[in-house]
Amino acid sequence: MEINPNAPSCPHDGSALQFQDGLWHCAQCATHYRLQGLCDTCGKELEKLNACGATNWFCNHCNTLKSKSVVQYRLVNAA
């Protein structure tokens, strides 16, 4: 399932998630999610880098800077 990182939907009920306190919240099922970026090469979790208004991702496993256009996203339960 492709996830829009700017407006993700709840993986359980499909309702729109609201961004609160650094997490995505589903009002329907009262669950908090964290958006996780994955490397398109190795599948490992990426480190998010924010600088000068731009967001990039870095893979510590591949030792490579990744553009947000190649990042694969998933929602993980923040509980």
DSSP file (Angstrom, degrees, kcal/mol; ACC not computed):
  #  RESIDUE AA STRUCTURE BP1 BP2  ACC     N-H-->O    O-->H-N    N-H-->O    O-->H-N    TCO  KAPPA ALPHA  PHI   PSI    X-CA   Y-CA   Z-CA
    1    1 A M              0   0    0      0, 0.0     2,-0.3     0, 0.0     0, 0.0   0.000 360.0 360.0 360.0 126.4    0.0    0.0    0.0
    2    2 A E        -     0   0    0     70,-0.1     2,-0.5    72,-0.0    72,-0.1  -0.619 360.0-152.5 -78.8 133.8    1.4    3.4   -1.1
    3    3 A I        -     0   0    0     -2,-0.3    70,-0.2    70,-0.2     3,-0.0  -0.931  10.7-140.2-113.5 128.5    1.3    6.0    1.7
    4    4 A N    >   -     0   0    0     -2,-0.5     3,-0.9     3,-0.3    -2,-0.0  -0.784  13.4-154.3 -81.7 113.0    1.1    9.7    1.1
    5    5 A P  T 3  S+     0   0    0      0, 0.0    -1,-0.1     0, 0.0    30,-0.1   0.691  91.2  52.2 -66.4 -16.6    3.5   11.1    3.7
    6    6 A N  T 3  S+     0   0    0      1,-0.2    -2,-0.0    -3,-0.0    -3,-0.0   0.686 128.8  13.3 -91.0 -19.8    1.6   14.5    3.7
    7    7 A A  S <  S-     0   0    0     -3,-0.9    -3,-0.3    11,-0.0    -1,-0.2  -0.412  80.6-179.4-153.6  68.4   -1.8   13.0    4.3
    8    8 A P        -     0   0    0      0, 0.0     9,-1.9     0, 0.0     2,-0.3  -0.313  18.3-135.5 -73.5 157.8   -1.7    9.4    5.4
    9    9 A S  B     -A   16   0A   0      7,-0.2     7,-0.2     1,-0.0     6,-0.1  -0.796  32.5 -90.7-108.1 154.0   -4.8    7.3    6.1
   10   10 A C     >  -     0   0    0      5,-3.1     4,-1.8    -2,-0.3    -1,-0.0  -0.429  28.0-143.4 -62.6 129.8   -5.4    4.9    9.0
   11   11 A P  T  4 S+     0   0    0      0, 0.0    -1,-0.2     0, 0.0    -2,-0.0   0.680  96.7  47.0 -70.1 -15.4   -4.2    1.4    8.0
   12   12 A H  T  4 S+     0   0    0      3,-0.1    -2,-0.0     1,-0.0    -3,-0.0   0.879 132.6   6.5 -92.7 -44.6   -7.1   -0.1   10.1
   13   13 A D  T  4 S-     0   0    0      2,-0.1    -3,-0.0     0, 0.0    -1,-0.0   0.467  89.4-122.0-123.1  -2.1  -10.1    1.9    9.1
   14   14 A G     <  +     0   0    0     -4,-1.8     3,-0.1     1,-0.2     2,-0.1   0.468  60.7 142.7  79.2   0.9   -9.0    4.2    6.2
   15   15 A S        -     0   0    0     -6,-0.1    -5,-3.1     1,-0.1    -1,-0.2  -0.359  60.8 -90.1 -74.9 157.8  -10.0    7.4    7.9
   16   16 A A  B     -A    9   0A   0     -7,-0.2    11,-0.4     1,-0.1     2,-0.3  -0.405  41.2-133.7 -67.3 138.9   -7.8   10.5    7.5
   17   17 A L        -     0   0    0     -9,-1.9     2,-0.4     9,-0.1     9,-0.2  -0.692  10.1-142.0 -94.4 148.8   -5.1   10.9   10.2
   18   18 A Q  E     -B   25   0B   0      7,-2.7     7,-3.4    -2,-0.3     2,-0.6  -0.908  16.3-125.7-110.1 137.3   -4.4   14.2   12.0
   19   19 A F  E     +B   24   0B   0     -2,-0.4     2,-0.4     5,-0.2     5,-0.2  -0.737  40.4 162.4 -86.2 120.3   -0.9   15.3   12.8
   20   20 A Q  E >   -B   23   0B   0      3,-3.2     3,-2.1    -2,-0.6    -2,-0.0  -0.991  61.4 -14.3-141.4 128.8   -0.5   16.1   16.6
   21   21 A D  T 3  S-     0   0    0     -2,-0.4     3,-0.1     1,-0.3    -1,-0.1   0.826 127.1 -50.0  52.7  39.8    2.6   16.4   18.7
   22   22 A G  T 3  S+     0   0    0      1,-0.2     2,-0.3    12,-0.0    -1,-0.3   0.494 123.5  88.4  81.9   3.4    4.9   14.8   16.2
   23   23 A L  E <  S-B   20   0B   0     -3,-2.1    -3,-3.2    11,-0.1     2,-0.5  -0.896  77.9-114.5-129.7 160.3    2.7   11.8   15.6
   24   24 A W  E     -BC  19  33B   0      9,-3.0     9,-3.6    -2,-0.3     2,-0.4  -0.842  34.6-158.6 -94.4 130.5   -0.3   10.9   13.3
   25   25 A H  E     -BC  18  32B   0     -7,-3.4    -7,-2.7    -2,-0.5     2,-0.6  -0.924  12.6-152.3-118.3 132.7   -3.5   10.3   15.2
   26   26 A C  E  >> - C   0  31B   0      5,-2.7     4,-1.0    -2,-0.4     5,-0.9  -0.913   3.9-166.4-100.4 116.6   -6.6    8.4   14.2
   27   27 A A  T  45S+     0   0    0     -2,-0.6    -1,-0.1   -11,-0.4   -10,-0.1   0.800  84.9  58.1 -71.2 -28.7   -9.7    9.8   15.9
   28   28 A Q  T  45S+     0   0    0      1,-0.2    -1,-0.2     3,-0.1    -2,-0.0   0.934 123.1  19.1 -69.1 -47.4  -11.8    6.8   14.9
   29   29 A C  T  45S-     0   0    0      2,-0.1    -1,-0.2     0, 0.0    -2,-0.2   0.342  99.3-126.5-108.3   6.9   -9.7    4.0   16.5
   30   30 A A  T  <5 +     0   0    0     -4,-1.0     2,-0.4     1,-0.2    -3,-0.2   0.874  60.2 142.3  52.7  45.4   -7.8    6.3   19.0
   31   31 A T  E   < -C   26   0B   0     -5,-0.9    -5,-2.7    46,-0.0     2,-0.4  -0.919  43.2-143.8-118.9 143.3   -4.4    5.1   17.8
   32   32 A H  E     -C   25   0B   0     -2,-0.4    46,-2.7    -7,-0.2    47,-0.4  -0.870  18.7-168.6-105.4 139.0   -1.2    7.1   17.3
   33   33 A Y  E     -CD  24  77B   0     -9,-3.6    -9,-3.0    -2,-0.4     2,-0.4  -0.913  15.3-145.5-126.4 152.6    1.2    6.3   14.4
   34   34 A R  E     - D   0  76B   0     42,-2.8    42,-2.5    -2,-0.3     2,-0.5  -0.967  22.8-128.5-113.9 133.0    4.8    7.3   13.5
   35   35 A L  E     - D   0  75B   0     -2,-0.4     2,-0.4    40,-0.2    40,-0.2  -0.719  28.3-164.0 -82.6 124.5    5.6    7.7    9.9
   36   36 A Q  E     - D   0  74B   0     38,-3.1    38,-1.9    -2,-0.5     2,-0.4  -0.921   9.6-144.9-115.2 132.5    8.7    5.7    9.1
   37   37 A G  E     - D   0  73B   0     -2,-0.4     9,-2.9     9,-0.4     2,-0.4  -0.811  15.8-160.7 -96.2 136.6   10.9    6.1    6.0
   38   38 A L  E     -ED  45  72B   0     34,-3.1    34,-2.1    -2,-0.4     7,-0.2  -0.912  23.8-107.3-119.2 144.8   12.5    3.0    4.5
   39   39 A C     >  -     0   0    0      5,-2.7     4,-1.0    -2,-0.4    32,-0.1  -0.458  16.9-145.3 -67.9 134.2   15.5    2.8    2.2
   40   40 A D  T  4 S+     0   0    0     -2,-0.2    -1,-0.1     2,-0.1    31,-0.1   0.652  97.6  44.7 -74.7 -14.9   14.5    1.8   -1.4
   41   41 A T  T  4 S+     0   0    0      3,-0.1    -1,-0.1     0, 0.0    -2,-0.0   0.901 132.2   9.9 -93.3 -52.7   17.8   -0.2   -1.7
   42   42 A C  T  4 S-     0   0    0      2,-0.1    -2,-0.1     3,-0.0     3,-0.1   0.606  88.6-126.4-108.7 -14.7   18.1   -2.2    1.5
   43   43 A G     <  +     0   0    0     -4,-1.0    -3,-0.1     1,-0.3     2,-0.1   0.468  61.4 137.4  83.3   1.1   14.7   -1.7    3.2
   44   44 A K        -     0   0    0      1,-0.1    -5,-2.7    -6,-0.1    -1,-0.3  -0.381  64.9 -86.6 -78.6 160.2   16.2   -0.4    6.5
   45   45 A E  B     -E   38   0B   0     -7,-0.2    15,-0.4    -3,-0.1    -7,-0.2  -0.421  46.0-137.5 -67.1 138.8   14.8    2.5    8.4
   46   46 A L        -     0   0    0     -9,-2.9     2,-0.5    13,-0.1    -9,-0.4  -0.621   8.4-122.1 -96.9 156.1   16.2    5.9    7.3
   47   47 A E  E     -F   58   0C   0     11,-2.9    11,-2.6    -2,-0.2     2,-0.4  -0.863  27.8-131.4 -95.1 128.6   17.2    8.9    9.4
   48   48 A K  E     -F   57   0C   0     -2,-0.5     2,-0.5     9,-0.2     9,-0.2  -0.685  20.5-164.0 -85.2 129.5   15.3   12.0    8.6
   49   49 A L  E     -F   56   0C   0      7,-3.4     7,-2.8    -2,-0.4     2,-0.5  -0.964   4.7-171.0-116.9 124.3   17.4   15.1    8.1
   50   50 A N  E     +F   55   0C   0     -2,-0.5     2,-0.3     5,-0.2     5,-0.2  -0.967  18.9 152.1-115.9 123.2   15.9   18.6    8.2
   51   51 A A  E >   -F   54   0C   0      3,-2.3     3,-2.3    -2,-0.5    -2,-0.0  -0.957  65.0  -9.6-152.6 131.3   18.0   21.6    7.1
   52   52 A C  T 3  S-     0   0    0     -2,-0.3     3,-0.1     1,-0.3    -1,-0.0   0.823 126.3 -54.3  53.9  37.1   17.2   25.0    5.6
   53   53 A G  T 3  S+     0   0    0      1,-0.3     2,-0.3     0, 0.0    -1,-0.3   0.399 115.6 111.1  82.0  -4.1   13.6   24.0    5.0
   54   54 A A  E <   -F   51   0C   0     -3,-2.3    -3,-2.3     2,-0.0     2,-0.5  -0.796  55.6-147.7-104.9 147.4   14.5   20.9    3.0
   55   55 A T  E     +F   50   0C   0     -2,-0.3    13,-0.4    -5,-0.2     2,-0.3  -0.963  23.5 165.7-115.2 125.5   13.9   17.3    4.2
   56   56 A N  E     -F   49   0C   0     -7,-2.8    -7,-3.4    -2,-0.5     2,-0.4  -0.843  24.7-134.5-127.7 168.6   16.3   14.6    3.1
   57   57 A W  E     -FG  48  66C   0      9,-2.3     9,-4.4    -2,-0.3     2,-0.4  -0.946  10.3-156.1-126.9 146.5   16.8   11.0    4.3
   58   58 A F  E     -FG  47  65C   0    -11,-2.6   -11,-2.9    -2,-0.4     2,-0.7  -0.985   8.0-147.8-126.6 132.9   20.0    9.2    5.1
   59   59 A C  E  >> - G   0  64C   0      5,-2.9     4,-1.6    -2,-0.4     5,-1.3  -0.874   6.6-169.2 -98.6 112.8   20.5    5.4    5.2
   60   60 A N  T  45S+     0   0    0     -2,-0.7    -1,-0.2   -15,-0.4   -14,-0.1   0.759  87.9  54.0 -70.6 -24.3   23.1    4.5    7.8
   61   61 A H  T  45S+     0   0    0    -16,-0.2    -1,-0.2     1,-0.2   -15,-0.0   0.930 120.6  28.5 -75.1 -47.0   23.3    1.0    6.4
   62   62 A C  T  45S-     0   0    0      2,-0.2    -2,-0.2   -18,-0.0    -1,-0.2   0.595 100.4-133.0 -86.6 -13.0   24.0    2.0    2.8
   63   63 A N  T  <5 +     0   0    0     -4,-1.6     2,-0.4     1,-0.2    -3,-0.2   0.924  62.4 132.3  57.6  47.4   25.8    5.2    3.9
   64   64 A T  E   < -G   59   0C   0     -5,-1.3    -5,-2.9     2,-0.0     2,-0.4  -0.985  60.9-126.0-135.3 138.4   23.8    7.1    1.3
   65   65 A L  E     -G   58   0C   0     -2,-0.4     2,-0.4    -7,-0.2    -7,-0.3  -0.682  32.6-155.5 -78.3 134.1   21.7   10.3    1.2
   66   66 A K  E     -G   57   0C   0     -9,-4.4    -9,-2.3    -2,-0.4     2,-0.2  -0.918  11.1-129.0-117.8 138.7   18.2    9.6   -0.2
   67   67 A S    >>  -     0   0    0     -2,-0.4     3,-1.6   -11,-0.2     4,-0.6  -0.535  25.9-119.6 -77.0 149.5   15.8   12.0   -1.8
   68   68 A K  T 34 S+     0   0    0    -13,-0.4     3,-0.3     1,-0.3    -1,-0.1   0.715 110.2  68.9 -64.7 -18.0   12.3   12.0   -0.4
   69   69 A S  T 34 S+     0   0    0      1,-0.2    -1,-0.3     3,-0.0    -3,-0.0   0.711 103.8  40.8 -73.7 -19.0   11.0   10.9   -3.8
   70   70 A V  T <4 S+     0   0    0     -3,-1.6    -1,-0.2     2,-0.1     2,-0.2   0.477  89.2 111.9-105.3  -4.0   12.6    7.5   -3.5
   71   71 A V     <  -     0   0    0     -4,-0.6     2,-0.5    -3,-0.3   -32,-0.2  -0.479  59.7-142.6 -72.3 137.4   11.7    6.9    0.2
   72   72 A Q  E     -D   38   0B   0    -34,-2.1   -34,-3.1    -2,-0.2     2,-0.3  -0.885  21.6-151.4 -98.4 131.0    9.2    4.1    0.9
   73   73 A Y  E     +D   37   0B   0     -2,-0.5     2,-0.3   -36,-0.2   -70,-0.2  -0.752  19.4 171.8-107.9 149.2    6.9    5.1    3.8
   74   74 A R  E     -D   36   0B   0    -38,-1.9   -38,-3.1    -2,-0.3     2,-0.5  -0.985  28.7-124.8-147.9 153.6    5.0    3.0    6.4
   75   75 A L  E     -D   35   0B   0     -2,-0.3     2,-0.4   -40,-0.2   -40,-0.2  -0.855  26.0-168.7 -98.1 130.3    3.0    3.8    9.5
   76   76 A V  E     -D   34   0B   0    -42,-2.5   -42,-2.8    -2,-0.5     2,-0.1  -0.943  32.4-101.2-119.9 143.6    4.1    2.1   12.7
   77   77 A N  E     -D   33   0B   0     -2,-0.4   -44,-0.3   -44,-0.2   -46,-0.0  -0.401  26.0-156.2 -61.9 129.1    2.1    2.0   15.9
   78   78 A A              0   0    0    -46,-2.7   -45,-0.2     1,-0.2    -1,-0.1   0.366 360.0 360.0 -91.3   4.9    3.6    4.6   18.3
   79   79 A A              0   0    0    -47,-0.4    -1,-0.2     0, 0.0   -46,-0.1   0.481 360.0 360.0 -73.8 360.0    2.3    2.9   21.5
